[in-house]
C-alpha cells in the first residue's frame, strides 16, 4: 500500500467506527500505521522455522486455598 492508500484506509476506518478525525490527525495515524506495517513486514520476512521459537504450553498452578481464612458460623 502506498501512503495515499493508507490514508484512505484510515479515513474509511474512522468513518466506519464513528470517529471524527481532522486531516492532520488522520495523516499522523496513517503515518504510524504505515510504520507499524513496515515493522511487521520485517518480522514476517524473517526466516523462522517451527523449531526456532516453540510455543509455550500453559499449565496453570492448582489453586491453593489460604489457610488464614476465617470460617463463617
C-alpha positions as a Markdown table, in Angstrom:
| # | Residue | x | y | z |
|---|---|---|---|---|
| 1 | Unk | 0.0 | 0.0 | 0.0 |
| 2 | Unk | 1.2 | 3.5 | -0.7 |
| 3 | Unk | 0.8 | 6.5 | 1.6 |
| 4 | Unk | -2.5 | 7.5 | -0.2 |
| 5 | Unk | -4.0 | 4.1 | 0.2 |
| 6 | Unk | -3.1 | 4.0 | 3.9 |
| 7 | Unk | -4.6 | 7.5 | 4.5 |
| 8 | Unk | -7.8 | 6.4 | 2.6 |
| 9 | Unk | -7.9 | 3.3 | 4.8 |
| 10 | Unk | -7.5 | 5.3 | 8.0 |
| 11 | Unk | -10.3 | 7.8 | 7.0 |
| 12 | Unk | -12.6 | 5.0 | 5.9 |
| 13 | Unk | -12.0 | 3.0 | 9.2 |
| 14 | Unk | -12.5 | 6.2 | 11.3 |
| 15 | Unk | -15.8 | 6.8 | 9.5 |
| 16 | Unk | -17.0 | 3.2 | 9.9 |
| 17 | Unk | -16.2 | 3.5 | 13.6 |
| 18 | Unk | -17.9 | 6.8 | 14.0 |
| 19 | Unk | -14.6 | 8.6 | 14.8 |
| 20 | Unk | -14.1 | 12.2 | 13.8 |
| 21 | Unk | -10.5 | 12.8 | 12.6 |
| 22 | Unk | -9.3 | 16.1 | 11.2 |
| 23 | Unk | -6.9 | 15.9 | 8.3 |
| 24 | Unk | -3.8 | 16.4 | 10.4 |
| 25 | Unk | -4.7 | 13.7 | 12.9 |
| 26 | Unk | -5.7 | 11.3 | 10.1 |
| 27 | Unk | -2.3 | 11.9 | 8.5 |
| 28 | Unk | -0.5 | 11.2 | 11.8 |
| 29 | Unk | -2.5 | 7.9 | 12.3 |
| 30 | Unk | -1.7 | 6.9 | 8.7 |
| 31 | Unk | 2.0 | 7.6 | 9.2 |
| 32 | Unk | 2.0 | 5.5 | 12.4 |
| 33 | Unk | 0.0 | 2.7 | 10.7 |
| 34 | Unk | 2.4 | 2.6 | 7.7 |
| 35 | Unk | 5.4 | 2.5 | 10.1 |
| 36 | Unk | 3.9 | -0.3 | 12.1 |
| 37 | Unk | 3.0 | -2.3 | 8.9 |
| 38 | Unk | 6.7 | -1.9 | 7.8 |
| 39 | Unk | 7.9 | -3.2 | 11.1 |
| 40 | Unk | 5.5 | -6.2 | 10.9 |
| 41 | Unk | 6.7 | -7.0 | 7.4 |
| 42 | Unk | 10.3 | -7.2 | 8.7 |
| 43 | Unk | 9.2 | -9.8 | 11.2 |
| 44 | Unk | 7.2 | -11.7 | 8.6 |
| 45 | Unk | 10.2 | -11.8 | 6.3 |
| 46 | Unk | 12.5 | -13.3 | 9.0 |
| 47 | Unk | 13.3 | -16.9 | 8.1 |
| 48 | Unk | 12.0 | -18.8 | 11.1 |
| 49 | Unk | 11.2 | -22.4 | 11.3 |
| 50 | Unk | 8.8 | -24.2 | 13.6 |
| 51 | Unk | 11.6 | -25.2 | 16.0 |
| 52 | Unk | 13.1 | -21.7 | 16.2 |
| 53 | Unk | 10.5 | -20.4 | 18.6 |
| 54 | Unk | 8.4 | -23.2 | 20.1 |
| 55 | Unk | 5.1 | -22.2 | 21.6 |
| 56 | Unk | 4.8 | -22.3 | 25.4 |
| 57 | Unk | 2.4 | -24.7 | 27.0 |
| 58 | Unk | 0.1 | -23.0 | 29.5 |
| 59 | Unk | -0.2 | -25.1 | 32.7 |
| 60 | Unk | -2.0 | -23.2 | 35.5 |
| 61 | Unk | -0.9 | -23.9 | 39.0 |
| 62 | Unk | -3.6 | -25.6 | 41.1 |
| 63 | Unk | -5.5 | -23.2 | 43.3 |
| 64 | Unk | -4.3 | -23.3 | 46.9 |
| 65 | Unk | -6.8 | -22.1 | 49.4 |
| 66 | Unk | -5.5 | -19.6 | 52.0 |
| 67 | Unk | -5.1 | -21.2 | 55.4 |
| 68 | Unk | -5.8 | -18.0 | 57.4 |
| 69 | Unk | -9.4 | -17.6 | 56.2 |
| 70 | Unk | -12.0 | -17.1 | 58.8 |
| 71 | Unk | -14.7 | -19.7 | 58.9 |
| 72 | Unk | -18.2 | -18.5 | 58.8 |
| 73 | Unk | -20.6 | -19.7 | 61.5 |
